[in-house]
Amino acid sequence: ARTGRPKAPLSLTDDEREVARALAAPYRDPSVKAGRPATRAEVAKDLAISERTVQRRLDTLAFKLKIDPDAKRERPRLIAERVLELGLDR
């Protein structure tokens, strides 16, 4: 039975992997209490790129990771969780 999950290895560009890593970073930070992904602004500042560029890369990541486009506000969390699950932030 297919689960709808992508088959490994999932091919990400270096830029996509950088955004994925920055998005999921708060989950790996022991000083962070609440599990939440980094915001677009945090990712943009961390990587010295525009928020618009971050958004475009998140859109691509969501597509590659088969995240439902209707997820709206939950989408960054779903992307970050899938990134961690698949080890794409390593």
QUIQUI-V820800 format. One record per backbone hydrogen bond with DSSP energy under -1.0 kcal/mol. NH is the residue of the N-H (numbers start at 1). CO is the residue of the C=O. If there is no record, write none. Layout:
nh = [NH,NH]
co = [CO,CO]
This chain:
nh = [17,18,19,20,21,22,23,24,25,27,28,32,38,43,44,45,46,47,48,49,54,55,56,57,58,59,60,61,62,63,64,65,66,67,71,74,75,78,79,80,81,82,83,84,85,86,88,90]
co = [13,14,15,16,17,18,19,20,21,24,25,29,23,39,40,41,42,43,44,44,50,51,52,53,54,55,56,57,58,59,60,61,63,62,68,71,72,74,75,76,77,78,79,80,81,82,83,87]
